[in-house]
Amino acid sequence: MNKTETANVGDMVLFDRRNGQYEGKVFQVRENSVLVELSKDAAKILGYEMPNTVVRHGRYSIIS
């Protein structure tokens, strides 16, 4: 994962979670992490009630 670049709101990011890779769209940037909106399918696979998750800076790659 690219540890030097910080994502911005609207960026698509790729991250690892539970032995899989997932992508989502950043909707908020915080000091140590970003909040990411996942697809409904990805949220269901991960067992999340809401399609949102937190990903720490340095734990994702910006894909667009």
mmCIF file of the N, C-alpha and C atoms, coordinates in Angstrom:
data_MODEL
# 
_entry.id   MODEL 
# 
loop_
_atom_site.group_PDB 
_atom_site.id 
_atom_site.type_symbol 
_atom_site.label_atom_id 
_atom_site.label_alt_id 
_atom_site.label_comp_id 
_atom_site.label_asym_id 
_atom_site.label_entity_id 
_atom_site.label_seq_id 
_atom_site.pdbx_PDB_ins_code 
_atom_site.Cartn_x 
_atom_site.Cartn_y 
_atom_site.Cartn_z 
_atom_site.occupancy 
_atom_site.B_iso_or_equiv 
_atom_site.pdbx_formal_charge 
_atom_site.auth_seq_id 
_atom_site.auth_comp_id 
_atom_site.auth_asym_id 
_atom_site.auth_atom_id 
_atom_site.pdbx_PDB_model_num 
ATOM 1   N N  . MET A 1 1  ? 0.832   -1.183  0.000  1.00 0.00 ? 1  MET A N  1 
ATOM 2   C CA . MET A 1 1  ? 0.000   0.000   0.000  1.00 0.00 ? 1  MET A CA 1 
ATOM 3   C C  . MET A 1 1  ? 0.874   1.244   0.000  1.00 0.00 ? 1  MET A C  1 
ATOM 4   N N  . ASN A 1 2  ? 0.378   2.295   -0.632 1.00 0.00 ? 2  ASN A N  1 
ATOM 5   C CA . ASN A 1 2  ? 1.116   3.548   -0.728 1.00 0.00 ? 2  ASN A CA 1 
ATOM 6   C C  . ASN A 1 2  ? 1.010   4.313   0.587  1.00 0.00 ? 2  ASN A C  1 
ATOM 7   N N  . LYS A 1 3  ? 2.107   4.433   1.297  1.00 0.00 ? 3  LYS A N  1 
ATOM 8   C CA . LYS A 1 3  ? 2.084   5.045   2.615  1.00 0.00 ? 3  LYS A CA 1 
ATOM 9   C C  . LYS A 1 3  ? 2.401   6.536   2.598  1.00 0.00 ? 3  LYS A C  1 
ATOM 10  N N  . THR A 1 4  ? 2.632   7.130   1.425  1.00 0.00 ? 4  THR A N  1 
ATOM 11  C CA . THR A 1 4  ? 3.014   8.529   1.387  1.00 0.00 ? 4  THR A CA 1 
ATOM 12  C C  . THR A 1 4  ? 1.867   9.453   0.989  1.00 0.00 ? 4  THR A C  1 
ATOM 13  N N  . GLU A 1 5  ? 0.887   8.956   0.268  1.00 0.00 ? 5  GLU A N  1 
ATOM 14  C CA . GLU A 1 5  ? -0.190  9.800   -0.216 1.00 0.00 ? 5  GLU A CA 1 
ATOM 15  C C  . GLU A 1 5  ? -1.424  9.667   0.672  1.00 0.00 ? 5  GLU A C  1 
ATOM 16  N N  . THR A 1 6  ? -2.071  10.789  0.950  1.00 0.00 ? 6  THR A N  1 
ATOM 17  C CA . THR A 1 6  ? -3.316  10.794  1.713  1.00 0.00 ? 6  THR A CA 1 
ATOM 18  C C  . THR A 1 6  ? -4.472  11.034  0.751  1.00 0.00 ? 6  THR A C  1 
ATOM 19  N N  . ALA A 1 7  ? -5.501  10.238  0.883  1.00 0.00 ? 7  ALA A N  1 
ATOM 20  C CA . ALA A 1 7  ? -6.663  10.364  0.007  1.00 0.00 ? 7  ALA A CA 1 
ATOM 21  C C  . ALA A 1 7  ? -7.448  11.626  0.328  1.00 0.00 ? 7  ALA A C  1 
ATOM 22  N N  . ASN A 1 8  ? -8.196  12.080  -0.656 1.00 0.00 ? 8  ASN A N  1 
ATOM 23  C CA . ASN A 1 8  ? -9.094  13.219  -0.502 1.00 0.00 ? 8  ASN A CA 1 
ATOM 24  C C  . ASN A 1 8  ? -10.529 12.746  -0.677 1.00 0.00 ? 8  ASN A C  1 
ATOM 25  N N  . VAL A 1 9  ? -11.480 13.568  -0.249 1.00 0.00 ? 9  VAL A N  1 
ATOM 26  C CA . VAL A 1 9  ? -12.899 13.245  -0.431 1.00 0.00 ? 9  VAL A CA 1 
ATOM 27  C C  . VAL A 1 9  ? -13.157 13.016  -1.923 1.00 0.00 ? 9  VAL A C  1 
ATOM 28  N N  . GLY A 1 10 ? -13.848 11.923  -2.225 1.00 0.00 ? 10 GLY A N  1 
ATOM 29  C CA . GLY A 1 10 ? -14.164 11.580  -3.607 1.00 0.00 ? 10 GLY A CA 1 
ATOM 30  C C  . GLY A 1 10 ? -13.211 10.584  -4.230 1.00 0.00 ? 10 GLY A C  1 
ATOM 31  N N  . ASP A 1 11 ? -12.035 10.372  -3.625 1.00 0.00 ? 11 ASP A N  1 
ATOM 32  C CA . ASP A 1 11 ? -11.070 9.399   -4.154 1.00 0.00 ? 11 ASP A CA 1 
ATOM 33  C C  . ASP A 1 11 ? -11.577 7.978   -3.940 1.00 0.00 ? 11 ASP A C  1 
ATOM 34  N N  . MET A 1 12 ? -11.273 7.107   -4.882 1.00 0.00 ? 12 MET A N  1 
ATOM 35  C CA . MET A 1 12 ? -11.535 5.682   -4.718 1.00 0.00 ? 12 MET A CA 1 
ATOM 36  C C  . MET A 1 12 ? -10.276 5.061   -4.135 1.00 0.00 ? 12 MET A C  1 
ATOM 37  N N  . VAL A 1 13 ? -10.446 4.225   -3.107 1.00 0.00 ? 13 VAL A N  1 
ATOM 38  C CA . VAL A 1 13 ? -9.302  3.591   -2.459 1.00 0.00 ? 13 VAL A CA 1 
ATOM 39  C C  . VAL A 1 13 ? -9.486  2.082   -2.413 1.00 0.00 ? 13 VAL A C  1 
ATOM 40  N N  . LEU A 1 14 ? -8.374  1.382   -2.359 1.00 0.00 ? 14 LEU A N  1 
ATOM 41  C CA . LEU A 1 14 ? -8.342  -0.073  -2.256 1.00 0.00 ? 14 LEU A CA 1 
ATOM 42  C C  . LEU A 1 14 ? -7.667  -0.409  -0.937 1.00 0.00 ? 14 LEU A C  1 
ATOM 43  N N  . PHE A 1 15 ? -8.267  -1.321  -0.167 1.00 0.00 ? 15 PHE A N  1 
ATOM 44  C CA . PHE A 1 15 ? -7.716  -1.676  1.146  1.00 0.00 ? 15 PHE A CA 1 
ATOM 45  C C  . PHE A 1 15 ? -7.987  -3.139  1.458  1.00 0.00 ? 15 PHE A C  1 
ATOM 46  N N  . ASP A 1 16 ? -7.201  -3.685  2.367  1.00 0.00 ? 16 ASP A N  1 
ATOM 47  C CA . ASP A 1 16 ? -7.348  -5.078  2.796  1.00 0.00 ? 16 ASP A CA 1 
ATOM 48  C C  . ASP A 1 16 ? -8.234  -5.147  4.030  1.00 0.00 ? 16 ASP A C  1 
ATOM 49  N N  . ARG A 1 17 ? -9.108  -6.156  4.040  1.00 0.00 ? 17 ARG A N  1 
ATOM 50  C CA . ARG A 1 17 ? -9.962  -6.372  5.202  1.00 0.00 ? 17 ARG A CA 1 
ATOM 51  C C  . ARG A 1 17 ? -10.371 -7.827  5.198  1.00 0.00 ? 17 ARG A C  1 
ATOM 52  N N  . ARG A 1 18 ? -10.138 -8.534  6.292  1.00 0.00 ? 18 ARG A N  1 
ATOM 53  C CA . ARG A 1 18 ? -10.546 -9.947  6.443  1.00 0.00 ? 18 ARG A CA 1 
ATOM 54  C C  . ARG A 1 18 ? -10.133 -10.815 5.263  1.00 0.00 ? 18 ARG A C  1 
ATOM 55  N N  . ASN A 1 19 ? -8.866  -10.845 4.967  1.00 0.00 ? 19 ASN A N  1 
ATOM 56  C CA . ASN A 1 19 ? -8.306  -11.688 3.910  1.00 0.00 ? 19 ASN A CA 1 
ATOM 57  C C  . ASN A 1 19 ? -8.843  -11.387 2.513  1.00 0.00 ? 19 ASN A C  1 
ATOM 58  N N  . GLY A 1 20 ? -9.327  -10.180 2.297  1.00 0.00 ? 20 GLY A N  1 
ATOM 59  C CA . GLY A 1 20 ? -9.793  -9.797  0.971  1.00 0.00 ? 20 GLY A CA 1 
ATOM 60  C C  . GLY A 1 20 ? -9.449  -8.346  0.703  1.00 0.00 ? 20 GLY A C  1 
ATOM 61  N N  . GLN A 1 21 ? -9.545  -7.956  -0.563 1.00 0.00 ? 21 GLN A N  1 
ATOM 62  C CA . GLN A 1 21 ? -9.325  -6.558  -0.926 1.00 0.00 ? 21 GLN A CA 1 
ATOM 63  C C  . GLN A 1 21 ? -10.659 -5.946  -1.329 1.00 0.00 ? 21 GLN A C  1 
ATOM 64  N N  . TYR A 1 22 ? -10.888 -4.755  -0.853 1.00 0.00 ? 22 TYR A N  1 
ATOM 65  C CA . TYR A 1 22 ? -12.138 -4.059  -1.119 1.00 0.00 ? 22 TYR A CA 1 
ATOM 66  C C  . TYR A 1 22 ? -11.830 -2.647  -1.582 1.00 0.00 ? 22 TYR A C  1 
ATOM 67  N N  . GLU A 1 23 ? -12.767 -2.076  -2.330 1.00 0.00 ? 23 GLU A N  1 
ATOM 68  C CA . GLU A 1 23 ? -12.604 -0.689  -2.736 1.00 0.00 ? 23 GLU A CA 1 
ATOM 69  C C  . GLU A 1 23 ? -13.827 0.092   -2.304 1.00 0.00 ? 23 GLU A C  1 
ATOM 70  N N  . GLY A 1 24 ? -13.598 1.371   -2.123 1.00 0.00 ? 24 GLY A N  1 
ATOM 71  C CA . GLY A 1 24 ? -14.692 2.244   -1.723 1.00 0.00 ? 24 GLY A CA 1 
ATOM 72  C C  . GLY A 1 24 ? -14.328 3.684   -1.989 1.00 0.00 ? 24 GLY A C  1 
ATOM 73  N N  . LYS A 1 25 ? -15.305 4.548   -1.787 1.00 0.00 ? 25 LYS A N  1 
ATOM 74  C CA . LYS A 1 25 ? -15.142 5.979   -2.058 1.00 0.00 ? 25 LYS A CA 1 
ATOM 75  C C  . LYS A 1 25 ? -15.014 6.742   -0.743 1.00 0.00 ? 25 LYS A C  1 
ATOM 76  N N  . VAL A 1 26 ? -13.969 7.561   -0.646 1.00 0.00 ? 26 VAL A N  1 
ATOM 77  C CA . VAL A 1 26 ? -13.721 8.352   0.559  1.00 0.00 ? 26 VAL A CA 1 
ATOM 78  C C  . VAL A 1 26 ? -14.783 9.449   0.667  1.00 0.00 ? 26 VAL A C  1 
ATOM 79  N N  . PHE A 1 27 ? -15.450 9.527   1.845  1.00 0.00 ? 27 PHE A N  1 
ATOM 80  C CA . PHE A 1 27 ? -16.417 10.595  2.041  1.00 0.00 ? 27 PHE A CA 1 
ATOM 81  C C  . PHE A 1 27 ? -16.039 11.535  3.178  1.00 0.00 ? 27 PHE A C  1 
ATOM 82  N N  . GLN A 1 28 ? -14.996 11.182  3.932  1.00 0.00 ? 28 GLN A N  1 
ATOM 83  C CA . GLN A 1 28 ? -14.487 12.100  4.959  1.00 0.00 ? 28 GLN A CA 1 
ATOM 84  C C  . GLN A 1 28 ? -13.039 11.756  5.249  1.00 0.00 ? 28 GLN A C  1 
ATOM 85  N N  . VAL A 1 29 ? -12.225 12.789  5.426  1.00 0.00 ? 29 VAL A N  1 
ATOM 86  C CA . VAL A 1 29 ? -10.814 12.602  5.753  1.00 0.00 ? 29 VAL A CA 1 
ATOM 87  C C  . VAL A 1 29 ? -10.603 13.091  7.179  1.00 0.00 ? 29 VAL A C  1 
ATOM 88  N N  . ARG A 1 30 ? -9.964  12.261  7.992  1.00 0.00 ? 30 ARG A N  1 
ATOM 89  C CA . ARG A 1 30 ? -9.646  12.612  9.367  1.00 0.00 ? 30 ARG A CA 1 
ATOM 90  C C  . ARG A 1 30 ? -8.130  12.656  9.524  1.00 0.00 ? 30 ARG A C  1 
ATOM 91  N N  . GLU A 1 31 ? -7.676  13.027  10.700 1.00 0.00 ? 31 GLU A N  1 
ATOM 92  C CA . GLU A 1 31 ? -6.241  13.159  10.941 1.00 0.00 ? 31 GLU A CA 1 
ATOM 93  C C  . GLU A 1 31 ? -5.488  11.856  10.723 1.00 0.00 ? 31 GLU A C  1 
ATOM 94  N N  . ASN A 1 32 ? -6.031  10.747  11.215 1.00 0.00 ? 32 ASN A N  1 
ATOM 95  C CA . ASN A 1 32 ? -5.338  9.459   11.147 1.00 0.00 ? 32 ASN A CA 1 
ATOM 96  C C  . ASN A 1 32 ? -5.986  8.435   10.221 1.00 0.00 ? 32 ASN A C  1 
ATOM 97  N N  . SER A 1 33 ? -7.110  8.798   9.608  1.00 0.00 ? 33 SER A N  1 
ATOM 98  C CA . SER A 1 33 ? -7.840  7.810   8.816  1.00 0.00 ? 33 SER A CA 1 
ATOM 99  C C  . SER A 1 33 ? -8.777  8.497   7.830  1.00 0.00 ? 33 SER A C  1 
ATOM 100 N N  . VAL A 1 34 ? -9.394  7.663   6.986  1.00 0.00 ? 34 VAL A N  1 
ATOM 101 C CA . VAL A 1 34 ? -10.440 8.123   6.081  1.00 0.00 ? 34 VAL A CA 1 
ATOM 102 C C  . VAL A 1 34 ? -11.686 7.278   6.326  1.00 0.00 ? 34 VAL A C  1 
ATOM 103 N N  . LEU A 1 35 ? -12.848 7.876   6.106  1.00 0.00 ? 35 LEU A N  1 
ATOM 104 C CA . LEU A 1 35 ? -14.103 7.148   6.157  1.00 0.00 ? 35 LEU A CA 1 
ATOM 105 C C  . LEU A 1 35 ? -14.482 6.808   4.729  1.00 0.00 ? 35 LEU A C  1 
ATOM 106 N N  . VAL A 1 36 ? -14.805 5.534   4.510  1.00 0.00 ? 36 VAL A N  1 
ATOM 107 C CA . VAL A 1 36 ? -15.001 5.012   3.165  1.00 0.00 ? 36 VAL A CA 1 
ATOM 108 C C  . VAL A 1 36 ? -16.392 4.413   3.037  1.00 0.00 ? 36 VAL A C  1 
ATOM 109 N N  . GLU A 1 37 ? -17.057 4.733   1.914  1.00 0.00 ? 37 GLU A N  1 
ATOM 110 C CA . GLU A 1 37 ? -18.339 4.123   1.595  1.00 0.00 ? 37 GLU A CA 1 
ATOM 111 C C  . GLU A 1 37 ? -18.090 2.928   0.696  1.00 0.00 ? 37 GLU A C  1 
ATOM 112 N N  . LEU A 1 38 ? -18.559 1.770   1.130  1.00 0.00 ? 38 LEU A N  1 
ATOM 113 C CA . LEU A 1 38 ? -18.412 0.523   0.382  1.00 0.00 ? 38 LEU A CA 1 
ATOM 114 C C  . LEU A 1 38 ? -19.665 0.259   -0.444 1.00 0.00 ? 38 LEU A C  1 
ATOM 115 N N  . SER A 1 39 ? -19.564 -0.691  -1.346 1.00 0.00 ? 39 SER A N  1 
ATOM 116 C CA . SER A 1 39 ? -20.768 -1.154  -2.042 1.00 0.00 ? 39 SER A CA 1 
ATOM 117 C C  . SER A 1 39 ? -21.611 -1.953  -1.044 1.00 0.00 ? 39 SER A C  1 
ATOM 118 N N  . LYS A 1 40 ? -22.891 -2.055  -1.322 1.00 0.00 ? 40 LYS A N  1 
ATOM 119 C CA . LYS A 1 40 ? -23.768 -2.835  -0.445 1.00 0.00 ? 40 LYS A CA 1 
ATOM 120 C C  . LYS A 1 40 ? -23.330 -4.300  -0.400 1.00 0.00 ? 40 LYS A C  1 
ATOM 121 N N  . ASP A 1 41 ? -22.862 -4.822  -1.536 1.00 0.00 ? 41 ASP A N  1 
ATOM 122 C CA . ASP A 1 41 ? -22.398 -6.213  -1.584 1.00 0.00 ? 41 ASP A CA 1 
ATOM 123 C C  . ASP A 1 41 ? -21.175 -6.413  -0.687 1.00 0.00 ? 41 ASP A C  1 
ATOM 124 N N  . ALA A 1 42 ? -20.219 -5.486  -0.756 1.00 0.00 ? 42 ALA A N  1 
ATOM 125 C CA . ALA A 1 42 ? -19.018 -5.598  0.077  1.00 0.00 ? 42 ALA A CA 1 
ATOM 126 C C  . ALA A 1 42 ? -19.384 -5.504  1.554  1.00 0.00 ? 42 ALA A C  1 
ATOM 127 N N  . ALA A 1 43 ? -20.284 -4.596  1.899  1.00 0.00 ? 43 ALA A N  1 
ATOM 128 C CA . ALA A 1 43 ? -20.714 -4.459  3.297  1.00 0.00 ? 43 ALA A CA 1 
ATOM 129 C C  . ALA A 1 43 ? -21.364 -5.752  3.779  1.00 0.00 ? 43 ALA A C  1 
ATOM 130 N N  . LYS A 1 44 ? -22.163 -6.382  2.922  1.00 0.00 ? 44 LYS A N  1 
ATOM 131 C CA . LYS A 1 44 ? -22.837 -7.637  3.287  1.00 0.00 ? 44 LYS A CA 1 
ATOM 132 C C  . LYS A 1 44 ? -21.806 -8.749  3.508  1.00 0.00 ? 44 LYS A C  1 
ATOM 133 N N  . ILE A 1 45 ? -20.823 -8.844  2.613  1.00 0.00 ? 45 ILE A N  1 
ATOM 134 C CA . ILE A 1 45 ? -19.774 -9.859  2.750  1.00 0.00 ? 45 ILE A CA 1 
ATOM 135 C C  . ILE A 1 45 ? -19.018 -9.679  4.066  1.00 0.00 ? 45 ILE A C  1 
ATOM 136 N N  . LEU A 1 46 ? -18.752 -8.432  4.427  1.00 0.00 ? 46 LEU A N  1 
ATOM 137 C CA . LEU A 1 46 ? -18.006 -8.138  5.652  1.00 0.00 ? 46 LEU A CA 1 
ATOM 138 C C  . LEU A 1 46 ? -18.872 -8.196  6.910  1.00 0.00 ? 46 LEU A C  1 
ATOM 139 N N  . GLY A 1 47 ? -20.183 -8.305  6.732  1.00 0.00 ? 47 GLY A N  1 
ATOM 140 C CA . GLY A 1 47 ? -21.084 -8.386  7.877  1.00 0.00 ? 47 GLY A CA 1 
ATOM 141 C C  . GLY A 1 47 ? -21.372 -7.043  8.525  1.00 0.00 ? 47 GLY A C  1 
ATOM 142 N N  . TYR A 1 48 ? -21.249 -5.961  7.765  1.00 0.00 ? 48 TYR A N  1 
ATOM 143 C CA . TYR A 1 48 ? -21.506 -4.620  8.287  1.00 0.00 ? 48 TYR A CA 1 
ATOM 144 C C  . TYR A 1 48 ? -22.975 -4.255  8.081  1.00 0.00 ? 48 TYR A C  1 
ATOM 145 N N  . GLU A 1 49 ? -23.584 -3.596  9.076  1.00 0.00 ? 49 GLU A N  1 
ATOM 146 C CA . GLU A 1 49 ? -24.963 -3.121  8.935  1.00 0.00 ? 49 GLU A CA 1 
ATOM 147 C C  . GLU A 1 49 ? -25.031 -1.944  7.971  1.00 0.00 ? 49 GLU A C  1 
ATOM 148 N N  . MET A 1 50 ? -24.051 -1.059  8.069  1.00 0.00 ? 50 MET A N  1 
ATOM 149 C CA . MET A 1 50 ? -23.988 0.117   7.202  1.00 0.00 ? 50 MET A CA 1 
ATOM 150 C C  . MET A 1 50 ? -22.816 -0.057  6.233  1.00 0.00 ? 50 MET A C  1 
ATOM 151 N N  . PRO A 1 51 ? -22.919 0.512   5.027  1.00 0.00 ? 51 PRO A N  1 
ATOM 152 C CA . PRO A 1 51 ? -21.850 0.323   4.039  1.00 0.00 ? 51 PRO A CA 1 
ATOM 153 C C  . PRO A 1 51 ? -20.690 1.315   4.201  1.00 0.00 ? 51 PRO A C  1 
ATOM 154 N N  . ASN A 1 52 ? -20.292 1.567   5.447  1.00 0.00 ? 52 ASN A N  1 
ATOM 155 C CA . ASN A 1 52 ? -19.201 2.501   5.733  1.00 0.00 ? 52 ASN A CA 1 
ATOM 156 C C  . ASN A 1 52 ? -18.159 1.829   6.609  1.00 0.00 ? 52 ASN A C  1 
ATOM 157 N N  . THR A 1 53 ? -16.903 2.245   6.455  1.00 0.00 ? 53 THR A N  1 
ATOM 158 C CA . THR A 1 53 ? -15.844 1.736   7.309  1.00 0.00 ? 53 THR A CA 1 
ATOM 159 C C  . THR A 1 53 ? -14.756 2.791   7.447  1.00 0.00 ? 53 THR A C  1 
ATOM 160 N N  . VAL A 1 54 ? -13.890 2.592   8.410  1.00 0.00 ? 54 VAL A N  1 
ATOM 161 C CA . VAL A 1 54 ? -12.761 3.486   8.661  1.00 0.00 ? 54 VAL A CA 1 
ATOM 162 C C  . VAL A 1 54 ? -11.492 2.764   8.226  1.00 0.00 ? 54 VAL A C  1 
ATOM 163 N N  . VAL A 1 55 ? -10.628 3.458   7.477  1.00 0.00 ? 55 VAL A N  1 
ATOM 164 C CA . VAL A 1 55 ? -9.369  2.879   7.031  1.00 0.00 ? 55 VAL A CA 1 
ATOM 165 C C  . VAL A 1 55 ? -8.249  3.848   7.412  1.00 0.00 ? 55 VAL A C  1 
ATOM 166 N N  . ARG A 1 56 ? -7.285  3.353   8.149  1.00 0.00 ? 56 ARG A N  1 
ATOM 167 C CA . ARG A 1 56 ? -6.164  4.165   8.608  1.00 0.00 ? 56 ARG A CA 1 
ATOM 168 C C  . ARG A 1 56 ? -5.276  4.585   7.435  1.00 0.00 ? 56 ARG A C  1 
ATOM 169 N N  . HIS A 1 57 ? -4.736  5.811   7.500  1.00 0.00 ? 57 HIS A N  1 
ATOM 170 C CA . HIS A 1 57 ? -3.785  6.260   6.483  1.00 0.00 ? 57 HIS A CA 1 
ATOM 171 C C  . HIS A 1 57 ? -2.625  5.265   6.429  1.00 0.00 ? 57 HIS A C  1 
ATOM 172 N N  . GLY A 1 58 ? -2.152  4.991   5.245  1.00 0.00 ? 58 GLY A N  1 
ATOM 173 C CA . GLY A 1 58 ? -1.075  4.027   5.069  1.00 0.00 ? 58 GLY A CA 1 
ATOM 174 C C  . GLY A 1 58 ? -1.572  2.612   4.875  1.00 0.00 ? 58 GLY A C  1 
ATOM 175 N N  . ARG A 1 59 ? -2.874  2.397   5.037  1.00 0.00 ? 59 ARG A N  1 
ATOM 176 C CA . ARG A 1 59 ? -3.468  1.058   4.890  1.00 0.00 ? 59 ARG A CA 1 
ATOM 177 C C  . ARG A 1 59 ? -4.331  0.947   3.649  1.00 0.00 ? 59 ARG A C  1 
ATOM 178 N N  . TYR A 1 60 ? -4.247  1.955   2.773  1.00 0.00 ? 60 TYR A N  1 
ATOM 179 C CA . TYR A 1 60 ? -5.020  1.930   1.535  1.00 0.00 ? 60 TYR A CA 1 
ATOM 180 C C  . TYR A 1 60 ? -4.159  2.445   0.392  1.00 0.00 ? 60 TYR A C  1 
ATOM 181 N N  . SER A 1 61 ? -4.601  2.136   -0.813 1.00 0.00 ? 61 SER A N  1 
ATOM 182 C CA . SER A 1 61 ? -3.990  2.686   -2.033 1.00 0.00 ? 61 SER A CA 1 
ATOM 183 C C  . SER A 1 61 ? -5.062  3.483   -2.751 1.00 0.00 ? 61 SER A C  1 
ATOM 184 N N  . ILE A 1 62 ? -4.674  4.638   -3.266 1.00 0.00 ? 62 ILE A N  1 
ATOM 185 C CA . ILE A 1 62 ? -5.603  5.448   -4.047 1.00 0.00 ? 62 ILE A CA 1 
ATOM 186 C C  . ILE A 1 62 ? -5.633  4.869   -5.464 1.00 0.00 ? 62 ILE A C  1 
ATOM 187 N N  . ILE A 1 63 ? -6.844  4.549   -5.954 1.00 0.00 ? 63 ILE A N  1 
ATOM 188 C CA . ILE A 1 63 ? -6.947  3.945   -7.277 1.00 0.00 ? 63 ILE A CA 1 
ATOM 189 C C  . ILE A 1 63 ? -7.525  4.901   -8.304 1.00 0.00 ? 63 ILE A C  1 
ATOM 190 N N  . SER A 1 64 ? -8.168  5.985   -7.873 1.00 0.00 ? 64 SER A N  1 
ATOM 191 C CA . SER A 1 64 ? -8.618  7.027   -8.820 1.00 0.00 ? 64 SER A CA 1 
ATOM 192 C C  . SER A 1 64 ? -9.084  8.242   -8.058 1.00 0.00 ? 64 SER A C  1 
# 
